[in-house]
Amino acid sequence: MTSPRAWLIWIIGIFAYLVAVSQRTSFGVVGLEATERFHASAAEISFFTVLQLLVYAGLQVPVGVLVDRFGSRAMIAGGAVLMGLGQLQLAFAENIPGGVLGRVLVGAGDAMTFIAVIRLIPLWFAPARVPLLTQLTGMSGQLGQLFSVVPFAMILHSAGWTPAFLTLAAMSGVAVVLVLVLLQDLPPGHPAPEPSPGLRATGALLSHAWRQPGTQLGLWSHFTVQFSGTVFAMTWGYPFLISAQGLDTGTVSALMTLYVAAAIAAGPLMGTFVARHPLRRSTMVLLISAATAAAWAAVLLMPGRSPLWLLAGLVVVLAIGGPGSMIGFDFARTFNPAHRIGTATGIVNVGGFIAALVAIFMIGFVLDILHSTGFSEGGLYALEPFRIALSVHFVLLGIGAGAIVGSRRKVRRQMAARGVVVPPLLATLARKRRLSAERRSAERRRPERRRTP
């Protein structure tokens, strides 16, 4: 394990995931162009991403089962093929149904990628490396978003719609070739997988994974901290910053780049924290959720347009939610046996994207209602209607935080039955302060050593 071959496998998997993220987030920078190309309303534009995420989320559990059955190589290659076909369709689409079909194919292919890449890590690497490599995988995939907000946006604005989406389709083709030629499911000498279970056994596997409280805690963790950044990056961040906040495209690209850079910087820190403090993972999730709510409140309650430093702060907080959501997959890994990690990971991955599609649709729906009633005097994407529409975040953050607390209680009862008791955080911090004070007091009382000639 952790051989040079393992690193090559991981790099190929990361590249495939990077391509998938670039396909996933590409529509987030074309919202204004898509509105003109398809003559669409805000709700119709949100429907592109909502349906894409609905397909993505709906396929997570089936894909998790299929990954456990057929392996990562077949699923990653198949996903890249579907995404390439979706971008080809979108490149030449001139109406809403044609464009939606393209995003559906992208969502289906995207759904097959991340779980399959994550499943490779515990098979090829030593257990001590798994939490950090999981974070690094999610972090590296964010470079795909950087591609969509900088090179893809430049191609879109300079060469036009069709060449930009053809570029994305070509990237999927490269990923297919690399995966089929270089990627391998199992290390040499690893025992062959057991025969594929029947439908009844598959249903039992899914049921066991869901009934595990740790899986539920992972799902709600992913639900709560992942969706806000996804909403911002995939659909409403670009229109909000340009039309509501009055920024130019160069500044918005810089903020989106900051989003990716902050996610990359936070990834290793989050992975190290999870490895060192496994009993405090849910506390970190709740802290990130609180920070997200505070950042949105600061921006939405600010009189007039927000200063650039405040928008940059919002972007950084939302970016931290990406690595933070990876904690959910660590719950799936540590509370489930190896033969159902893919299934449990699929269940967890549903959470954030279900929350994201609900938020994306509701924001577009509210914007259209405010516009039709005459409230949006400054235009469909004006600042005041955006203040109301984006408040959807607080509802979902509250629901998620409550569910995290409830599922955490179940997990801790299960752990206590096995002899593992998690002390209250405040009691732990007080104990550490007391021990530190006792250590300093002992050092002060220690007599100095006499110097010898």
C-alpha positions in Angstrom: 0.0 0.0 0.0 1.0 3.6 -0.6 3.3 2.5 -3.4 4.4 4.7 -6.4 1.7 2.9 -8.4 -0.8 4.0 -5.8 0.1 7.7 -6.3 -0.3 7.3 -10.0 -3.8 5.8 -9.6 -4.7 8.7 -7.2 -3.5 11.3 -9.7 -5.5 9.8 -12.5 -8.6 9.7 -10.2 -8.0 13.4 -9.2 -7.8 14.4 -12.9 -11.0 12.7 -13.7 -12.7 14.4 -10.7 -11.2 17.8 -11.7 -12.8 17.4 -15.1 -16.1 16.5 -13.5 -16.0 19.6 -11.3 -15.3 21.8 -14.2 -18.3 20.3 -16.1 -20.5 20.7 -13.0 -19.7 24.3 -12.3 -19.4 25.6 -15.9 -23.1 26.7 -16.0 -22.4 28.9 -13.0 -20.6 31.5 -15.2 -23.0 31.5 -18.1 -26.1 32.5 -16.3 -26.5 35.8 -18.0 -25.5 34.4 -21.4 -27.9 31.5 -21.0 -30.7 33.9 -20.1 -30.2 35.6 -23.5 -29.5 32.5 -25.5 -32.6 30.6 -24.3 -34.8 33.6 -23.6 -35.3 32.2 -20.1 -36.6 33.6 -16.7 -34.7 33.3 -13.4 -36.7 30.2 -12.5 -36.0 28.6 -15.9 -32.3 29.3 -15.6 -32.3 27.8 -12.1 -34.2 24.7 -13.5 -31.1 23.8 -15.6 -29.0 23.4 -12.4 -31.8 22.0 -10.3 -32.5 19.2 -12.7 -28.8 18.5 -13.1 -28.4 18.3 -9.3 -31.6 16.2 -9.0 -30.1 13.7 -11.4 -26.8 13.8 -9.5 -28.4 13.3 -6.1 -30.9 10.7 -7.3 -28.0 8.6 -8.7 -25.8 8.7 -5.7 -27.1 5.7 -3.9 -27.4 3.5 -7.1 -23.9 4.6 -8.1 -22.6 3.7 -4.7 -24.0 0.2 -5.1 -22.6 -0.1 -8.6 -19.2 1.1 -7.6 -19.1 -1.6 -4.9 -20.2 -4.1 -7.6 -18.2 -3.1 -10.7 -15.3 -1.1 -9.4 -14.1 2.5 -9.9 -12.5 2.2 -13.4 -15.7 1.4 -15.2 -17.7 4.0 -13.4 -15.2 6.9 -13.8 -14.8 6.2 -17.5 -18.6 5.9 -18.0 -19.1 9.1 -16.2 -16.6 11.0 -18.4 -18.4 9.7 -21.5 -21.8 10.9 -20.3 -20.4 14.3 -19.4 -18.7 14.7 -22.8 -22.0 13.9 -24.5 -23.8 16.4 -22.3 -21.4 19.2 -23.1 -21.7 18.4 -26.9 -25.4 18.6 -26.6 -25.3 21.9 -24.7 -22.8 23.4 -27.2 -25.3 23.3 -30.0 -28.6 23.6 -28.0 -30.7 26.7 -28.9 -33.7 26.1 -26.7 -34.5 25.3 -23.1 -35.3 21.5 -23.6 -32.1 21.0 -25.5 -30.0 22.8 -22.9 -31.7 20.9 -20.1 -31.0 17.6 -21.7 -27.3 18.5 -21.9 -27.2 19.3 -18.2 -29.0 16.1 -17.3 -26.3 14.1 -19.0 -23.6 16.2 -17.2 -25.3 15.5 -13.9 -25.5 11.7 -14.6 -21.8 11.5 -15.5 -20.7 13.7 -12.6 -22.7 11.4 -10.2 -20.5 8.5 -11.3 -17.1 10.1 -10.6 -16.6 11.3 -7.0 -17.7 8.2 -5.2 -15.6 6.0 -7.5 -12.5 8.1 -6.9 -13.0 8.2 -3.1 -13.4 4.4 -3.1 -9.9 4.0 -4.6 -8.2 5.7 -1.6 -8.7 3.1 1.2 -7.9 0.3 -1.3 -4.5 1.8 -2.4 -3.3 3.7 0.7 -2.5 2.9 4.3 -5.4 3.8 6.7 -3.5 6.6 8.4 -3.3 8.5 5.1 -6.9 8.1 4.2 -8.4 11.2 6.0 -5.8 13.6 4.6 -5.9 12.1 1.1 -9.7 12.3 1.1 -9.5 16.0 1.8 -6.8 16.5 -0.8 -9.0 14.8 -3.3 -11.8 17.1 -2.7 -9.4 20.1 -2.6 -7.7 19.1 -5.9 -11.1 18.7 -7.6 -11.8 22.4 -6.9 -9.2 23.2 -9.5 -11.8 22.2 -12.0 -13.9 25.1 -10.8 -11.0 27.4 -11.2 -10.9 26.2 -14.9 -14.6 27.0 -15.3 -14.3 30.5 -13.9 -11.1 31.6 -15.7 -10.1 29.8 -18.9 -13.7 28.6 -19.7 -15.1 32.1 -19.1 -12.4 33.6 -21.3 -13.2 31.2 -24.1 -16.9 31.9 -23.7 -16.5 35.7 -23.9 -13.9 35.7 -26.7 -14.9 32.7 -28.9 -18.5 32.2 -28.0 -20.9 29.6 -26.5 -20.2 26.6 -28.8 -16.4 26.6 -28.7 -16.4 27.0 -24.9 -18.6 23.9 -24.4 -16.7 21.9 -27.0 -13.6 22.6 -25.0 -15.2 21.0 -22.0 -16.3 18.0 -24.1 -12.7 17.5 -25.2 -11.5 17.5 -21.6 -13.9 14.6 -20.9 -12.4 12.7 -23.9 -8.9 13.0 -22.4 -10.2 11.7 -19.0 -11.7 8.7 -20.7 -8.5 7.7 -22.4 -6.3 8.2 -19.2 -8.7 6.2 -17.1 -9.0 3.3 -19.5 -5.2 3.1 -20.1 -3.8 3.8 -16.6 -6.3 3.4 -13.9 -6.6 0.1 -12.0 -9.3 -0.9 -9.4 -7.2 -3.0 -7.0 -3.5 -3.2 -6.0 -1.5 -6.2 -7.2 -2.0 -9.1 -4.8 -5.3 -7.7 -3.4 -7.9 -10.4 -3.1 -10.5 -10.5 -5.8 -13.8 -9.0 -5.0 -16.6 -11.3 -3.9 -19.3 -12.2 -6.4 -21.8 -9.5 -7.0 -24.8 -9.8 -4.6 -28.4 -10.2 -5.8 -31.1 -7.6 -5.5 -32.2 -8.8 -2.1 -28.6 -8.7 -0.8 -28.1 -5.3 -2.4 -31.2 -4.0 -0.7 -30.0 -5.3 2.7 -26.6 -3.6 2.1 -28.3 -0.3 1.4 -30.6 -0.7 4.5 -27.7 -1.5 6.8 -25.8 1.5 5.5 -28.7 3.8 6.1 -29.6 2.5 9.5 -26.1 3.1 10.7 -26.3 6.4 12.7 -22.8 7.4 11.5 -24.0 7.4 7.9 -26.9 9.6 8.9 -24.6 12.0 10.7 -22.4 12.1 7.6 -25.4 12.8 5.4 -26.6 15.7 7.5 -23.1 17.1 7.9 -22.8 17.1 4.1 -26.3 18.6 3.7 -25.5 21.5 6.0 -22.0 22.7 5.1 -21.8 21.9 1.4 -24.9 23.4 -0.2 -24.3 27.1 0.3 -21.0 27.1 -1.6 -22.5 24.9 -4.4 -25.4 27.4 -4.8 -23.0 30.3 -5.0 -20.5 28.6 -7.4 -23.0 26.8 -9.7 -25.8 29.3 -10.2 -26.4 32.4 -8.2 -23.0 33.7 -7.2 -22.1 35.2 -10.6 -25.4 37.1 -11.1 -25.4 38.2 -7.5 -21.9 39.7 -7.7 -22.4 41.3 -11.1 -26.0 42.5 -11.2 -26.7 43.0 -7.5 -23.3 44.1 -6.1 -22.2 45.9 -9.3 -18.8 44.2 -9.7 -17.1 43.9 -13.1 -16.3 40.4 -14.6 -12.6 40.7 -13.7 -13.3 41.3 -10.0 -15.9 38.4 -10.0 -13.3 36.1 -11.6 -10.8 37.1 -8.9 -13.4 36.4 -6.2 -14.1 33.0 -7.7 -10.4 32.3 -7.9 -10.2 33.2 -4.2 -13.0 30.7 -3.5 -11.0 27.9 -5.1 -7.7 29.0 -3.4 -9.4 29.2 0.0 -10.9 25.7 -0.5 -7.5 24.3 -1.4 -5.8 26.0 1.6 -8.5 24.7 4.0 -8.4 21.1 2.7 -5.1 19.9 4.4 -6.0 21.8 7.6 -9.4 20.1 7.7 -7.8 16.7 7.0 -5.2 17.1 9.7 -7.9 18.2 12.2 -10.0 15.1 11.4 -7.0 12.8 11.8 -6.0 14.3 15.1 -9.4 14.9 16.7 -11.8 12.2 15.3 -14.2 12.7 18.3 -14.7 16.4 17.4 -15.6 16.1 13.8 -19.3 17.1 14.3 -18.3 20.1 16.3 -16.2 21.4 13.4 -19.2 20.9 11.1 -21.4 22.9 13.4 -18.8 25.7 13.7 -18.6 26.0 9.9 -22.4 26.1 9.7 -22.5 28.9 12.2 -19.8 30.8 10.3 -21.7 30.4 7.0 -24.9 31.8 8.6 -23.0 34.8 10.1 -21.2 35.6 6.8 -24.5 35.6 4.8 -26.2 37.7 7.5 -23.4 40.3 7.3 -23.7 40.6 3.5 -27.5 40.6 3.3 -28.0 43.0 6.2 -25.4 45.5 5.0 -27.1 48.8 3.9 -26.5 49.2 0.2 -23.9 47.2 -1.7 -21.3 45.4 0.4 -17.6 46.4 0.4 -15.3 44.2 -1.5 -13.6 43.0 1.7 -16.9 41.7 3.1 -17.7 39.9 -0.1 -14.2 38.3 0.0 -14.9 37.2 3.5 -18.2 35.6 2.4 -16.4 33.8 -0.4 -13.7 32.4 2.0 -16.3 31.1 4.4 -18.3 29.5 1.7 -15.1 27.9 0.3 -14.3 26.3 3.7 -17.7 24.5 3.5 -16.3 22.4 0.6 -13.5 20.7 2.7 -15.8 20.8 5.7 -18.4 18.7 3.8 -15.7 16.0 3.3 -16.0 15.2 7.0 -19.3 13.6 6.1 -17.4 11.0 4.0 -15.1 10.3 6.9 -18.2 9.4 9.0 -19.2 7.0 6.3 -15.8 5.4 6.2 -15.3 5.0 9.9 -18.8 3.7 10.8 -19.2 1.2 7.9 -17.3 -1.9 6.9 -15.2 -1.9 3.8 -17.7 -3.8 1.6 -20.3 -1.1 1.9 -18.2 2.1 1.9 -19.3 3.0 -1.6 -23.0 2.6 -0.7 -22.6 4.7 2.5 -20.6 7.3 0.6 -23.4 7.6 -2.0 -25.9 8.1 0.8 -23.8 10.9 2.4 -23.2 12.6 -1.0 -27.0 13.0 -1.5 -27.2 15.4 1.4 -25.4 18.5 0.1 -26.8 18.3 -3.4 -30.4 17.8 -2.3 -30.0 21.0 -0.1 -28.3 22.8 -3.0 -31.1 22.0 -5.6 -33.8 23.1 -3.1 -31.9 26.3 -2.5 -31.2 27.0 -6.1 -34.8 26.5 -7.2 -36.3 28.4 -4.2 -34.0 31.4 -4.9 -35.0 31.5 -8.6 -38.7 31.1 -7.6 -38.6 33.9 -5.1 -36.7 36.2 -7.6 -39.4 35.6 -10.2 -42.3 36.2 -7.7 -40.7 39.5 -6.6 -40.2 40.6 -10.2 -43.8 39.7 -11.3 -45.3 41.6 -8.3 -43.3 44.8 -9.1 -41.1 44.6 -6.0 -37.9 44.3 -8.2 -37.9 47.8 -9.5 -34.2 47.7 -10.2 -34.6 44.5 -12.3 -34.8 40.8 -12.0 -31.4 40.4 -10.4 -31.3 43.7 -8.4 -29.9 43.8 -4.9 -33.2 44.1 -2.9 -34.9 41.0 -4.3 -31.6 39.1 -3.9 -31.6 40.0 -0.2 -34.9 38.2 0.2 -34.2 35.3 -2.1 -30.8 34.4 -0.6 -32.3 34.3 2.9 -33.4 30.7 1.9 -29.9 29.8 3.2 -30.9 30.4 6.8 -33.8 28.0 6.7 -31.7 25.1 5.3 -28.8 25.8 7.7 -31.2 25.7 10.6 -32.7 22.4 9.5 -29.3 20.8 8.9 -27.8 21.9 12.2 -30.8 20.5 14.1 -30.5 17.2 12.3 -26.7 17.0 13.0 -27.3 17.4 16.7 -30.0 14.7 16.7 -28.0 12.2 14.7 -24.9 12.9 16.8 -26.7 11.9 19.9 -27.5 8.5 18.3 -23.9 8.1 17.3 -22.6 8.9 20.7 -25.1 6.5 22.3 -23.8 3.8 20.0 -20.2 4.6 20.8 -21.0 4.6 24.6 -22.4 1.1 24.3 -19.0 0.1 22.9 -17.1 1.8 25.7 -16.2 5.0 23.9 -17.5 8.0 25.8 -17.1 11.5 24.3 -16.8 14.1 27.1 -18.5 17.5 26.6 -16.4 19.9 24.7 -16.4 22.6 27.5 -15.3 20.0 30.0 -12.5 18.8 27.7 -11.3 22.4 27.2 -11.4 23.1 31.0 -9.4 19.9 31.7 -6.8 20.9 29.1 -6.5 24.4 30.7 -6.2 22.9 34.2 -3.4 20.4 33.1 -1.6 23.2 31.3 -1.7 25.4 34.4 -0.5 22.5 36.6 2.4 21.9 34.1 3.5 25.6 34.2 3.2 25.6 38.0 5.4 22.5 38.3 8.0 24.0 35.9 8.2 27.2 38.0 8.7 25.1 41.2 11.4 23.0 39.6 14.9 24.1 41.1 17.4 25.3 38.6 20.3 22.9 37.9 23.6 24.0 39.3 26.2 24.5 36.8 29.1 22.2 37.0 32.7 23.4 36.2 
